[in-house]
Amino acid sequence: MALNYVWIAFFIIAFVVALIKLIFFGDTEIFSNLINGLFDSAKTGAELSLGLVGIMTFWLGIMKVGEKAGMISVFAKGVNPFFSKLFPGVPKGHSANGSIIMNFSANMLGLDNAATPVGLKAMKELQELNPEKETATNAQIMFLVLNTAGITLIPTSVIALRMAAGAANPADIFIPALIGTFISFLSGMLAVAAFQRINLFKLPILVFLCIFIGLMCILYFGLKDLPPDQMQTVTGLIGGLLIFSIIILFIAYGAAKKINVYDAFIDGAKEGFSTAVMIIPFLIAILVAISAFRTTGCMDYIVNGIGSLVAALGLDTQFVPALPVGLMKTLSGGGARGLMVDVMQTYGVDSFQGRLASIIQGSSETTFYVLAVYFGSVGIKNTRHALVCGLIADVVGLIAAIFLAYIFFG
């Protein structure tokens, strides 16, 4: 229901603000701009959804091969000690566990194209366990919030944009972004655990967190001295090798099990096409609402209000120009990327503001987009506490990014 109220609020607030601009400030173009923005966003939503057809068709085909071969079950058994505590409603060895861990792995490596279809597959498998098909289960909410927390070990795209903008050391935001994404992930986990009364102080969960911290340390000491172009090469190699190895593993294991690999792929590919088409209305709904809110300048009012409040309290306001990136990232990944580039161009790629914008972009996720796509793919309408927990992770992650920027570059 929370998403319903937010969606309504976006439109009503946008209409009131547009009306005030027309009546009191004589802005006769505001409503035409508003409508054009709505139509453009609707078109973008449809294009994004249809653009997913190819990659989703391929990946869900590969996942079906792994499922029929039994490899997904192997993954599920491997992560069961951890997932049984975090997802108590999912049976031991269920295929959803394997899909979830593959989704998390792809997200950690920044492989968005691989992460989305695998994540949608996991959501569909969790939906099979759902007794109330239009209401999100605890397991679906936990999975979604951890997904929106955006675990990204290596912010490759951000480093590439910083390099293109002429940064002296494009990878200098690597460590703060790494810490920021971990804090966001942890805060999302704690928020959901509080709502669902899950005890996180159990050995498997603590072991997982220690392993994750260890992995961050390995990446830090292994990559910190590499030039940015070499870092991009190494991270691209790691991601490509991991993904293609999984593809070969599934196909080879399926062949060894004497299943018809090609037919299994086709069966899964059909699911990919139908899923991509199904999310179109959900994605358009959230994008047009965001467009209305943004076009009327409501986002700018929020940022300026925060800046005024910070200044009134006598605090440093250096971080304020980068705030739109964090606020927009919750709503739109593409929009946040554009704002990050704008901040780097305006203040300098190596300025405090430019680095902060990069840290925010590299350590946060598009909560509303993920909610619309993932829940929309299985027809969930009552999202319960998913939005609240996702926004908690976003806010904590944004605050952490600001503090980290001051620690590293302030």
HELIX and SHEET records of a PDB file:
HELIX    1   1 ALA A    2  PHE A   25  1                                  24    
HELIX    2   2 ILE A   30  ALA A   69  1                                  40    
HELIX    3   3 MET A   71  LEU A   86  1                                  16    
HELIX    4   4 SER A   95  MET A  108  1                                  14    
HELIX    5   5 ASP A  112  GLN A  127  1                                  16    
HELIX    6   6 ASN A  138  THR A  148  1                                  11    
HELIX    7   7 THR A  156  ALA A  164  1                                   9    
HELIX    8   8 PRO A  170  ILE A  173  5                                   4    
HELIX    9   9 PHE A  174  GLN A  196  1                                  23    
HELIX   10  10 LEU A  203  LEU A  223  1                                  21    
HELIX   11  11 PRO A  228  ALA A  256  1                                  29    
HELIX   12  12 VAL A  261  MET A  278  1                                  18    
HELIX   13  13 ILE A  280  THR A  295  1                                  16    
HELIX   14  14 CYS A  298  ALA A  312  1                                  15    
HELIX   15  15 VAL A  320  ALA A  322  5                                   3    
HELIX   16  16 LEU A  323  LEU A  331  1                                   9    
HELIX   17  17 GLY A  333  TYR A  347  1                                  15    
HELIX   18  18 PHE A  352  GLY A  362  1                                  11    
HELIX   19  19 THR A  367  VAL A  378  1                                  12    
HELIX   20  20 ALA A  386  PHE A  409  1                                  24    
END                                                                             
